Amino acid sequence: MKVTIVNEESEKAFWDHINEDPINHYFFIFDWMKNRDKTRVLLATEEGKIEGLMLVYDSYIVQLRGNRLAVKVLLDNLNLDRVELQAPMECEDLVLAKYAPKVKHKMDVMSLKKGEENIMISTNPERPTIADTDEIAQLMREGDPEWWGDVTAERIKTKMETSLWLVIRQDNRVASAGMARPTEFGSNIGIIATKEGYRNRGYATSIVSALVREILKVSPTALIHVLSDNSPAIRAYSKVGYRRHATYLALKT
């Protein structure tokens, strides 16, 4: 099996392949289109056919797709000490043979196509201000310290320039927050977090609904990634119309 870097010569084959299942390859599309200067994509081919591919973004975020042999060959070409990685569940043993994770989960990607949405807003979200970034960062760190433990207000300020953020305030504080990156080819909701003590009030459902409403103004598809064992979140997203599309191994070293 041959491994090559996507270039002008192979880019058409790359696009033909990922467009067969764009939801499964969302980050390949997003980073190749929006962050190409920080993105490298490797193809694993056999007899000219793409059997798998690997995206490396910002020298630590890795996306792997393909059959077991392709994933093994691509992993052999990955030389990073620190990774945040997603791979097919059936390749878990191959990934764990290379990396000992500090955090490991199953992660679902859920999708919703325009016309399938069920907008449910019981509390109207609003746009946050720069002054809210400290509270949002603290909310995220408390909500999921494994994945968001290093989030800072400065990082959120940077993301506000290119992303859509919404919050719900209660008792003069940010009780719930969410973020999406609307794009014309499909949009992922990257953050949903609700402060403990304000959960089970429909705030997450309201924010997801409001984000989906905005996403579908510019995109045909809305996506969201959620840990497979996070039943309350999955129920909230399902109410709005999301359905599971695929499950990945997700880990951080």
C-alpha positions in Angstrom: 0.0 0.0 0.0 1.4 3.4 -1.0 1.2 6.5 1.1 1.3 10.0 -0.5 0.6 13.6 0.5 -2.3 15.3 -1.2 -1.0 17.7 -3.8 -2.3 19.2 -7.0 -2.0 15.9 -8.8 -4.0 13.9 -6.3 -6.5 16.6 -5.1 -9.3 15.6 -7.4 -9.1 11.9 -6.2 -9.1 13.2 -2.6 -12.3 15.2 -3.2 -14.0 12.4 -5.1 -13.3 10.1 -2.2 -14.4 12.3 0.7 -17.5 13.5 -1.1 -18.8 9.9 -1.1 -19.4 10.5 2.7 -18.9 14.1 3.6 -20.2 13.8 7.1 -17.6 11.1 7.9 -15.0 13.4 6.4 -16.2 16.7 7.7 -12.9 17.8 9.3 -11.0 16.9 6.2 -13.3 19.2 4.2 -13.2 22.0 6.8 -9.5 22.1 7.5 -8.5 21.6 3.8 -10.8 24.5 2.8 -10.4 26.8 5.7 -7.0 26.1 7.3 -4.9 24.6 4.5 -1.7 26.3 5.8 -1.9 24.3 9.0 -3.2 21.1 7.4 -1.5 18.0 5.9 -3.5 15.1 4.4 -1.9 11.7 3.6 -3.6 9.1 1.3 -3.2 5.4 1.5 -3.8 3.9 -1.9 -3.7 0.4 -3.4 -3.7 0.0 -7.2 -4.7 3.6 -7.5 -7.7 3.4 -5.2 -7.9 5.4 -2.0 -8.3 2.9 0.9 -7.8 5.4 3.8 -6.6 8.9 4.6 -5.1 10.8 7.5 -5.4 14.5 8.3 -2.9 16.3 10.6 -4.0 19.7 11.7 -1.8 22.1 13.7 0.8 19.3 14.3 -1.3 17.5 16.9 -5.0 17.0 15.8 -5.3 13.8 13.8 -8.2 12.3 11.9 -7.9 8.8 10.5 -10.4 7.1 8.2 -10.2 3.9 6.2 -9.9 0.1 6.5 -7.5 -1.6 9.0 -4.6 -2.0 6.6 -4.8 1.6 5.5 -5.0 2.9 9.1 -2.0 0.8 10.1 0.1 2.1 7.2 -1.0 5.7 7.9 -0.2 5.3 11.6 3.3 4.1 10.6 3.7 7.5 9.0 2.6 9.4 12.0 5.5 10.7 14.1 3.9 12.9 16.8 4.4 12.5 20.5 1.2 14.5 21.4 -2.0 13.8 19.6 -5.8 14.4 19.8 -7.0 11.7 17.5 -10.2 10.2 16.0 -10.1 6.9 14.2 -12.6 4.1 13.2 -13.6 2.0 16.2 -12.6 -1.2 14.4 -9.0 0.1 14.4 -8.8 0.8 18.2 -6.2 -1.9 18.8 -4.0 -0.5 16.1 -4.1 3.0 17.6 -3.5 1.8 21.1 -0.5 -0.2 20.0 1.1 3.1 19.0 -0.4 5.6 21.6 -1.1 5.2 25.4 -3.9 7.7 25.9 -4.6 9.9 28.9 -8.2 10.2 27.7 -10.1 7.6 25.6 -13.8 7.6 24.6 -16.2 6.5 22.0 -17.5 9.5 20.1 -20.6 9.8 17.9 -21.0 12.2 15.0 -24.7 13.1 14.6 -26.2 14.8 11.6 -29.3 16.7 10.7 -30.3 17.7 7.2 -32.3 20.8 6.3 -36.0 19.9 6.6 -35.4 17.4 9.4 -35.0 20.0 12.2 -37.3 20.3 15.1 -36.5 23.7 16.6 -37.3 23.8 20.3 -36.5 27.1 22.0 -37.9 27.5 25.5 -35.4 30.2 26.6 -34.0 32.6 24.0 -30.2 32.6 23.8 -28.2 35.8 23.1 -24.8 36.7 21.7 -22.1 36.9 24.3 -19.6 39.8 24.6 -15.9 39.7 25.1 -16.5 40.3 28.8 -18.3 36.9 29.0 -15.2 34.9 27.8 -13.9 34.2 31.3 -17.2 32.8 32.4 -17.6 30.7 29.2 -14.1 29.3 29.7 -14.8 28.4 33.3 -18.1 26.8 32.4 -16.3 24.6 29.7 -13.5 23.6 32.1 -16.0 22.6 34.8 -18.3 20.8 32.3 -15.6 18.6 30.7 -12.2 18.9 32.3 -10.8 16.0 30.2 -11.3 17.7 26.9 -11.6 21.4 27.9 -9.4 21.6 30.9 -6.9 23.9 29.2 -9.4 26.2 27.6 -8.7 29.9 28.3 -10.7 33.1 27.8 -8.0 34.2 25.3 -8.7 31.1 23.1 -12.4 31.8 23.2 -11.8 35.5 22.2 -9.9 34.2 19.1 -12.7 31.8 18.2 -15.3 34.5 18.5 -13.8 36.2 15.4 -14.7 33.2 13.2 -17.5 31.4 15.0 -21.1 31.9 16.1 -21.5 31.8 19.9 -24.7 31.9 21.9 -25.3 32.0 25.7 -28.2 31.8 28.1 -27.9 34.0 31.2 -29.5 33.3 34.5 -28.9 35.0 37.8 -26.5 37.5 36.1 -24.2 34.7 35.0 -23.6 32.6 31.9 -25.6 29.4 32.6 -25.2 27.7 29.2 -23.1 28.3 26.1 -22.7 26.9 22.6 -20.6 27.5 19.5 -20.8 26.6 15.8 -18.9 27.4 12.7 -21.4 28.0 9.9 -20.0 27.1 6.5 -21.7 26.6 3.1 -20.8 22.9 2.9 -22.0 21.8 6.4 -21.6 23.1 9.9 -20.4 21.5 13.1 -21.6 22.6 16.6 -18.3 22.4 18.4 -19.3 23.3 21.9 -22.4 22.9 24.1 -22.0 23.3 27.9 -24.3 24.0 30.7 -23.3 24.9 34.3 -24.1 22.4 37.0 -27.2 23.6 38.8 -28.8 24.9 35.6 -29.1 21.6 33.8 -32.3 19.8 32.9 -34.0 23.2 32.2 -33.9 22.9 28.4 -31.1 25.4 28.0 -28.9 23.1 25.9 -31.8 22.2 23.7 -32.6 25.9 23.2 -29.0 26.7 22.3 -28.7 23.7 19.9 -32.0 24.7 18.3 -30.9 28.3 17.9 -27.6 27.3 16.4 -29.2 24.8 14.0 -31.6 27.5 12.9 -28.7 29.8 12.0 -26.6 26.9 10.5 -29.4 25.9 8.1 -29.6 29.4 6.7 -26.3 28.8 5.0 -25.7 25.0 5.2 -27.6 22.0 4.0 -26.4 19.9 7.0 -25.7 20.4 10.7 -23.4 18.2 12.6 -22.4 17.6 16.2 -19.9 15.4 17.9 -20.8 13.9 21.3 -19.4 11.2 23.6 -21.3 8.0 23.1 -22.0 7.6 26.8 -23.4 11.1 27.2 -27.1 10.0 27.2 -28.6 13.4 28.3 -26.8 15.3 25.5 -27.7 12.7 22.9 -31.4 12.9 24.0 -31.3 16.7 23.7 -29.7 16.6 20.3 -32.1 13.9 19.1 -35.1 16.1 20.1 -33.9 18.7 17.7 -33.6 16.2 14.9 -30.0 14.8 15.0 -29.4 11.2 14.2 -26.2 9.2 14.7 -24.1 8.8 11.6 -20.9 7.1 12.8 -18.9 6.2 15.9 -15.2 6.8 16.4 -12.4 6.1 18.8 -11.4 9.5 20.3 -8.3 9.9 22.4 -5.8 12.4 23.8 -2.2 11.6 24.8 
